[in-house]
């Protein structure tokens, strides 16, 4: 079992095979600071190879998911001076590294959106394997209305909603709510309220508990490699992953359980 790092702006709650990560700056609508981004990256690194952990749930405290980046933090450099361009670029790019990690985390990533997901918060919603949104949740790519681009989230939003919708949402800062977010593909499931969102999350977690954690991790890697490699190379990568899983203890148990018409020992529900 992975040892979780100490965090100040995140609350970590592990219950069996599920780790819930709470963004914990409700007074700032859970706006992302550099420290929060670093802490989240450390958590993802710590659990990456822990197959006893099947699911990661990301949500926000105070009934609000995430208001994006903490813009106030961009206004000053070291010792309160004016930041230079390279420094700002490095800080911005660090969030992109977090987005890559969260997007390709071997565990199933469930993101729960209530209140609002603005800017970078909307970007986070776009990298969930399963994203559940409440009907009243508010969404907006607000960056261009502040005179900045949605730089690090742009590839992930575009991948999620498609090029034409991404252009419209980014260039207009259009506001929309949960039902539209599901229609665009940002969310997968629409909940009536927070209680319904938690009930749907519990159902998804129960489904994941019936899937082999090692096979899920390999499946995610295959999915992403299909976007990066020529088709024959991607299929070679997939075949190697299939063989590795088939001959693993997990795979042998799954096949034996199927033949015996019983649940495999790694199915926890």
Steps between C-alpha positions, in 0.01 A plus 500: 500500500635840400607751760311822435685833523408769750283766340383845611253599228362152430313261726576134432252232604581140418223245549612155388572512127375858456693820564296820512700819446321816612609839373496690828500874442125565526556864597656547152257266322781245489707709259823320415825633644849386409520318833172320436616390155828373647318313776263334258790395279672346803185305587470363146867398500462326838203284395594437138624143551262404781260247347319455831363847422249467217330839489585865556214741566569873461255757634489839674413604853228752574260383229724646227729305270766741375521862384813434294843652559554748781552809284618704797800270526621605153530866594833495682835331463766422762506747789182655366664637186365494149518143356689450176366319196707184547390469860133534409540245219663248737221539750237457233673196353509326840122479488527330162720233658231440760234472229707235320547302821134513598385418147716188480493390865480117507211503745146583389454874554153621597438874512197642680392849397256705703480875541722596209796398287658812354814530287751247628224337701318425176829366366524261795146379432613409148759245617273284714444145382152550642383855569171552683349849501197643677228660292557842660881492473638795305773479237703759316835537325554851631866554417468719191267734690799558732739566212674161515465173305385166644850378423562175686143371491441570130619158370294311758184705447536468122547124527189477716251723318641512147669778308195701397342514845837569664553802277156636579524447876852641527449804276167606648531403866146365468326399821313171525377251758503130573264371234693679226830378650379143455383574147845640414667192647666678795283301738386142459221487756252768606393515866203692633686619809795420727326200659421353159858567389634302797255216435609481136864510607439205734347306211800574277741396775311171538539439126874572515535262794397215267785581259854381548721793606801386299288450188346845545846657523618323184177590321553871572855480367376331180233766450755780515759323288241468222501881480878521475621210288437384144226235499730194458724618787198569717370149436841352582496694828148373570594139424793517741274641769241231434761223534640650818156516657388157377803333658492701823354367824210739451428373149531134595258555787254681274496216246473235773210686659324528164532127438383419853214753475608688811628846578878544480671567829584858397132590454417680822127563444 
